[in-house]
Amino acid sequence: MLEEPDPPDALKIVIFRIIQEALNNVAKHSGANSVTLRLAQENGAIGMTIRDNGKGFDVAEARESARISACVGLSSMTERARLSGGALEIQSCETGTEIRVVWPL
């Protein structure tokens, strides 16, 4: 179980910003009608999963497009996770997208 005082203060804003960007992407691009957010502390780490039931996308293509066009959505989430000591992974298919971030404590 994760309670509000558990994450380090510096990580709280990172978590908020990643959630904000992910939900913005869901609203703009996915066509989803459901989003699930899970934030928990387990096995010496804080883990976050954001899952939607939208149309999905090609992750590699989206990353390359973002790199070329300077769109910052996916790359900013990845960079925020990395700079805060975490790792972000995105899986997407035609039935939805899942973003997972893990921060070791």
Summary of the structure (lengths in Angstrom):
residues: 105
radius of gyration: 13.6
end to end distance: 14.3
largest distance: 40.1
contacts: 278
relative contact order: 0.22
helix: 42%
strand: 30%
